[in-house]
């Protein structure tokens, strides 16, 4: 493997999830000598392949957050990219459903919040209209988002991967970064405990669940900077037979803003999956807790009363790299040029959870602008 690696690169990207690959394509199109390191046997094997595959509209995020701006822009860019590259997707639309008067009032707050973010195409759906749109869904009222959809995330990542390679980027798997040392305006990067090492001028940390560890390896005090990640696991359950749905269906989100509640999402084959829930964990472990079945069913039957308990079965799970812990204030993405901290050329991407998929192209363009100050 060492023979395929030069001893010096202009840009090294750590992590080949959807964001790392989007960054790789963007930078490889502008600069020569780009390397991508991924510790797993293939790209997108962790957070990027363990989520709902939703193209979000940008409804819930605080105005002025990168999450809000990049999600709104990314929604438009991702649909365009899907059309241009033939990436399977569907603009399903999304219904946020209210069960009672209190939740109906929350729908109005959600719409006001969305309008602060420039999302002005949401509309209210009456109970009668909802019966026509989704006969199996029971709710007092709903808020409809026409620009929410679903995407084949693996196909998206494949296009980024192939385009980055066609532009000259080198992508190397089975390559875990185990040491980083700064000297003379570059970074010495050690891989697999010394199996090989090289120098790089710019270092882009897109390591997802491990991004805080990479920042720490580079010399950043992650506790002082509040970069330490908290793992938030989400289980999914599916139903067989599947309810007949045409849209994504979400409940009014819980007040703590950790997640969006147990919602019903579709895949491109029309199968329905419920989740994710939220559970802070200390280890990366993906087994689905079958004991949660009753709780999932109780959540789902509030808006899909036709779904029986025996239809609900464990499906899959994912883990979010969150910056906020239980009860903490809502946190934005961290996309930080670390030059002011004494690390010129280091760009950290920390806490890139939802809507990271939707926002991946704007994130990549933003990182390219930050990196440009070191590379021209």
ZITA-V851951 format. One record per backbone hydrogen bond with DSSP energy under -1.0 kcal/mol. CO is the residue of the C=O (numbers start at 0). NH is the residue of the N-H. If there is no record, write none. Layout:
BEGIN
co=[CO:CO]
nh=[NH:NH]
END
This chain:
BEGIN
co=[0:1:6:8:9:10:11:12:13:15:16:17:18:19:20:21:22:23:24:26:26:32:32:33:34:35:36:37:39:45:46:52:54:61:64:65:66:67:68:69:70:71:72:73:74:75:76:77:78:79:80:81:81:87:89:89:92:93:94:95:97:97:99:100:101:102:103:104:105:106:107:108:109:110:111:113:114:122:124:125:126:127:128:129:133:140:141:142:143:144:147:148:149:150:151:152:153:154:155:156:157:158:159:160:161:162:163:164:169:171:175:178:180:182:185:186:187:188:189:189:190:190:195:197:198:199:201:202:203:203:204:206:207:209:210:211:212:213:214:215:219:220:221:221:229:230:231:232:233:235:236:237:247:248:249:253:262:263:264:266:270:272:273:278:282:288:289:291:292:293:294:295:296:299:299:302:303:307:308:310:312:315:317:319:319:321:324:333:335:337:337:338:342:344:345:346:347:349:350:352:354:356:358:359:360:361:362:363:364:365:366:367:370:370:371]
nh=[3:4:198:200:201:34:203:36:205:43:20:21:22:23:24:25:26:27:28:29:30:9:10:169:12:171:14:174:173:48:49:150:148:64:68:69:70:71:72:73:74:75:76:77:78:79:80:81:82:83:84:85:86:151:91:149:247:144:249:142:139:140:103:104:105:106:107:108:109:110:111:112:113:114:115:118:117:143:141:129:130:131:132:133:136:97:124:95:122:93:92:54:89:152:155:156:157:158:159:160:161:162:163:164:165:166:168:167:35:37:191:189:187:185:182:199:180:197:177:178:194:195:190:188:8:186:11:346:13:205:348:209:210:213:214:215:216:217:219:218:221:224:226:227:321:280:319:278:317:314:273:312:94:263:96:256:274:248:272:269:266:264:236:232:284:291:292:295:296:297:298:299:300:302:303:137:306:310:311:239:237:235:233:231:321:229:327:349:347:340:342:341:345:202:337:204:335:333:352:355:358:359:362:363:364:365:366:367:368:369:370:371:373:374:375]
END
